[in-house]
Amino acid sequence: MVDFLVTKGKLVVRNGEPLIVVKGKESALSKEEFILWTSLHWNILNKDSLEAEFSRRMKKYGLYGDVSFEQTLSRLKTRGLVASKSDYLAADALYNLTKELYVVPLGTVNALKKAMMLGVMLINGVPFDKCRETMEDFNLNCLEKQIVVFSKRLKVSGAELIRISDKNLWDIKSEDDIVPLAYEEHEDMDSIGNFTRFSKDKNKVLEAIVNLYLKKQIVFE
């Protein structure tokens, strides 16, 4: 079996304390939870890779927690701050992971911000090739831009985005219209993911969602 894990929510700092915000709810973190959550953030990892990164960071910062990796991960899952899914194939495990998660855009980086970031990196002595590679992470293709724009307007899951792409429903204006227009008669929010697994646009939409996450343009809820 292949397993994948991903973080939910976004990291904010309140009065010097790190908090994770998911659906408007703020959750404080223990030191072990903070190290594990940030080890996974902006990555999609299997359990072994996550444990290795968690252990590396704990050792780097000289931290020796009272709870194990397994206990910390279990608590983050229970609190809804980490999601995980598995399947026999990596592609299916990745689909299972994203189909029920909601896509929340953080906002694209415009040309002025990119220029400023490039200037700061050059001033700090970052090699130009590395600067160019970093800037390319902010370039979005047509579908990625479409998903960001749509998700800013309406809150939708990965499975719903696949169906919206299948039916070319990118002009939907209200969340009240998603179910009548995007769902088939026999589907509901719990079952739509079972059907979009076979959609014609599944692979390209799934790739776009994953790329947006890895490019730090979206978070999941």
C-alpha positions as CSV (number, residue, x, y, z in Angstrom):
1,M,0.0,0.0,0.0
2,V,1.1,3.6,-0.8
3,D,0.3,6.2,1.8
4,F,0.4,10.0,1.4
5,L,0.0,12.7,4.0
6,V,-0.6,16.5,3.7
7,T,-1.2,19.4,6.1
8,K,-4.5,21.1,6.5
9,G,-4.9,24.8,7.2
10,K,-2.4,27.7,7.2
11,L,0.2,28.8,9.7
12,V,-0.2,32.2,11.5
13,V,1.5,33.8,14.5
14,R,-0.4,35.4,17.3
15,N,1.5,37.1,20.1
16,G,4.6,35.2,19.1
17,E,2.8,31.8,19.2
18,P,2.4,29.6,16.1
19,L,-1.2,28.7,15.3
20,I,-2.9,26.6,12.6
21,V,-6.1,28.0,11.1
22,V,-8.6,25.6,9.6
23,K,-12.1,26.8,8.6
24,G,-11.6,29.9,10.8
25,K,-10.6,27.9,13.9
26,E,-7.2,28.5,15.5
27,S,-5.3,25.6,17.0
28,A,-2.2,25.9,19.1
29,L,0.6,23.4,18.7
30,S,3.0,21.6,21.1
31,K,6.7,21.7,20.0
32,E,6.5,18.2,18.6
33,E,3.3,19.0,16.7
34,F,4.9,22.2,15.3
35,I,8.0,20.4,14.1
36,L,5.9,17.6,12.5
37,W,3.4,19.9,10.9
38,T,6.1,22.2,9.4
39,S,8.0,19.1,8.3
40,L,5.1,18.2,6.1
41,H,3.8,21.7,5.1
42,W,4.2,22.4,1.4
43,N,5.1,18.7,0.8
44,I,3.1,15.5,0.1
45,L,5.0,12.7,1.8
46,N,4.6,9.1,2.8
47,K,4.8,8.2,6.5
48,D,8.5,7.0,6.4
49,S,9.7,10.1,4.7
50,L,7.8,12.3,7.1
51,E,9.2,10.5,10.1
52,A,12.7,10.8,8.8
53,E,12.3,14.6,8.3
54,F,10.7,15.0,11.7
55,S,13.5,13.1,13.4
56,R,16.1,15.2,11.4
57,R,14.5,18.5,12.5
58,M,14.1,17.4,16.2
59,K,17.8,16.4,16.3
60,K,18.9,19.7,14.5
61,Y,17.1,21.9,17.0
62,G,18.2,19.8,20.0
63,L,14.6,18.8,20.9
64,Y,13.8,15.6,22.7
65,G,10.0,15.3,23.0
66,D,8.1,13.4,25.6
67,V,5.8,11.9,22.9
68,S,6.7,9.8,19.9
69,F,6.4,10.5,16.2
70,E,3.4,8.1,16.0
71,Q,1.7,9.8,18.9
72,T,2.3,13.2,17.5
73,L,1.0,12.3,14.1
74,S,-2.1,10.6,15.5
75,R,-2.9,13.7,17.5
76,L,-2.5,16.0,14.5
77,K,-4.8,13.7,12.5
78,T,-7.4,13.6,15.3
79,R,-7.3,17.4,15.5
80,G,-7.9,17.7,11.7
81,L,-4.5,19.3,11.0
82,V,-3.1,16.5,8.9
83,A,-4.9,14.4,6.3
84,S,-3.8,11.0,5.1
85,K,-5.0,8.4,2.5
86,S,-3.6,5.2,1.1
87,D,-4.1,2.9,-1.9
88,Y,-2.3,0.3,-3.9
89,L,-1.1,2.7,-6.5
90,A,0.6,6.1,-5.8
91,A,-1.8,7.9,-8.3
92,D,-4.8,6.5,-6.5
93,A,-3.5,7.3,-3.1
94,L,-2.9,10.9,-4.2
95,Y,-6.4,11.1,-5.7
96,N,-7.9,9.7,-2.5
97,L,-6.0,12.4,-0.5
98,T,-7.2,15.4,-2.5
99,K,-10.7,14.4,-3.6
100,E,-12.4,15.4,-0.3
101,L,-10.1,18.3,0.7
102,Y,-11.2,21.9,0.0
103,V,-8.9,24.1,-2.0
104,V,-8.1,27.4,-0.4
105,P,-6.1,29.9,-2.4
106,L,-3.5,32.1,-0.7
107,G,-3.2,34.5,-3.6
108,T,-0.9,34.6,-6.6
109,V,2.4,36.6,-6.7
110,N,2.1,39.5,-9.1
111,A,4.9,40.9,-11.3
112,L,5.9,43.6,-8.8
113,K,6.2,41.2,-5.9
114,K,8.2,38.8,-8.0
115,A,10.6,41.6,-9.0
116,M,11.0,42.6,-5.4
117,M,11.7,39.1,-4.3
118,L,14.2,38.6,-7.1
119,G,16.0,41.8,-6.0
120,V,16.2,40.7,-2.4
121,M,17.6,37.3,-3.3
122,L,20.2,38.8,-5.6
123,I,21.2,41.3,-2.9
124,N,21.5,38.4,-0.4
125,G,23.9,36.7,-2.8
126,V,21.6,33.9,-4.1
127,P,23.0,32.7,-7.5
128,F,21.0,33.9,-10.4
129,D,20.2,30.4,-11.6
130,K,18.7,29.6,-8.2
131,C,16.7,32.8,-8.3
132,R,15.3,32.0,-11.7
133,E,14.3,28.5,-10.5
134,T,12.5,30.0,-7.5
135,M,10.7,32.5,-9.6
136,E,9.5,29.8,-11.9
137,D,7.6,28.3,-9.0
138,F,5.2,31.2,-9.2
139,N,4.4,30.8,-12.8
140,L,0.9,29.2,-13.2
141,N,-0.5,27.5,-16.3
142,C,-4.0,28.2,-17.6
143,L,-5.7,25.5,-15.6
144,E,-3.9,26.4,-12.4
145,K,-4.9,30.0,-12.7
146,Q,-8.5,29.0,-13.4
147,I,-8.6,26.9,-10.3
148,V,-7.2,29.7,-8.2
149,V,-9.7,32.2,-9.5
150,F,-12.6,29.9,-9.1
151,S,-11.6,28.8,-5.6
152,K,-11.3,32.4,-4.5
153,R,-15.0,32.8,-5.4
154,L,-16.4,29.5,-4.2
155,K,-15.2,26.9,-1.8
156,V,-14.9,23.5,-3.5
157,S,-13.3,20.1,-3.0
158,G,-10.9,18.4,-5.3
159,A,-13.6,16.1,-6.6
160,E,-15.9,19.0,-7.3
161,L,-13.1,20.8,-9.2
162,I,-12.7,17.7,-11.4
163,R,-16.4,17.6,-12.2
164,I,-16.5,21.4,-12.8
165,S,-13.7,21.0,-15.3
166,D,-15.4,18.0,-16.9
167,K,-18.6,20.0,-17.5
168,N,-16.8,23.3,-18.1
169,L,-18.8,25.0,-15.3
170,W,-16.1,27.6,-14.5
171,D,-18.7,30.4,-14.7
172,I,-20.7,29.2,-11.6
173,K,-21.2,32.2,-9.4
174,S,-22.9,30.7,-6.3
175,E,-22.1,27.7,-4.1
176,D,-25.9,27.0,-4.2
177,D,-25.5,26.2,-7.9
178,I,-22.7,23.6,-7.5
179,V,-24.8,20.6,-6.5
180,P,-27.6,21.3,-9.1
181,L,-25.2,21.8,-11.9
182,A,-22.1,19.7,-11.1
183,Y,-23.6,16.7,-9.4
184,E,-25.4,13.8,-11.0
185,E,-28.8,12.7,-9.7
186,H,-27.4,9.8,-7.7
187,E,-24.5,11.7,-6.2
188,D,-23.9,13.6,-2.9
189,M,-20.9,15.2,-1.2
190,D,-19.8,11.8,0.2
191,S,-20.1,9.9,-3.1
192,I,-19.0,12.3,-5.8
193,G,-15.4,11.3,-5.3
194,N,-16.2,7.7,-6.2
195,F,-17.4,8.8,-9.6
196,T,-14.9,11.5,-10.5
197,R,-12.2,8.9,-10.2
198,F,-13.2,7.9,-13.7
199,S,-13.6,11.5,-15.1
200,K,-11.9,12.5,-18.3
201,D,-10.3,15.5,-16.6
202,K,-9.2,13.8,-13.4
203,N,-5.5,13.6,-14.1
204,K,-5.0,17.1,-15.3
205,V,-7.0,18.7,-12.5
206,L,-5.3,16.5,-9.9
207,E,-1.9,17.5,-11.3
208,A,-2.9,21.2,-11.2
209,I,-4.1,21.0,-7.6
210,V,-0.9,19.3,-6.5
211,N,1.3,21.8,-8.4
212,L,-0.6,24.7,-6.8
213,Y,0.1,23.2,-3.3
214,L,3.7,22.6,-4.0
215,K,4.0,26.1,-5.4
216,K,2.6,27.4,-2.1
217,Q,-0.4,29.0,-3.9
218,I,-3.1,27.0,-2.0
219,V,-3.7,25.2,1.3
220,F,-6.2,22.4,2.0
221,E,-9.0,22.3,4.5
